[in-house]
């Protein structure tokens, strides 16, 4: 099974890398594909441009086995809808099973995604824990009907994400890192170091760009 990890990565940080790698290991995924989006549908225009976000992602992920940066959303015009991305992945890898990995914060907004119910015809979903977001709050974020729809798909064990099937949702604990790109952007704007939150190759690049002297 291939793990799909989408995001804006504006910039990439350990809160992206470590949870994704931990799911790769826990579910014995054959590959992890990081997919940076071009025009995120649910947020403002990214802070860093496409080339910057991509080059930092390349630095961050260099050297990991079976971890790939997939540029298909960057090469596609229009908003980066995950349902389109999954369909094109299925075209490219018809014999593979896909699981989409998203943080609990993103899952809480999933019913606002374009054609969100179709996602479950295309892949399984793995929802990772994230500091500041509580599973018990999921039902507050959506209609009772949508919550029932999602609850019926939830499974307790990875073994239930069966090959050649789709549409199951597994909530999985991952290393808890209280980091966000938003916090990192704020630190950089104040000329503060972000070394603790990302691989040194990434923070070096950011330091050079933002002329931080530490
Ligand atoms: P921003 O602060 O700009 O909104 P972000 O740090 O949330 O950005 P994104 O690129 O929007 O990062 O997130 C991509 C994916 O990574 C999402 O599924 C999100 O839930 C997940 N994610 C981001 N940070 C963490 C974290 N610290 N722990 C677990 N998952 C995370």
Boltz pocket constraint, residues with backbone or C-beta under 6 A from the ligand:
constraints:
  - pocket:
      binder: B
      contacts: [[A, 6], [A, 7], [A, 8], [A, 9], [A, 10], [A, 11], [A, 14], [A, 15], [A, 16], [A, 19], [A, 101], [A, 102], [A, 103], [A, 104], [A, 105], [A, 106], [A, 128], [A, 129], [A, 130], [A, 131], [A, 175], [A, 177], [A, 178], [A, 179], [A, 180], [A, 181], [A, 182], [A, 183]]
      max_distance: 6.0
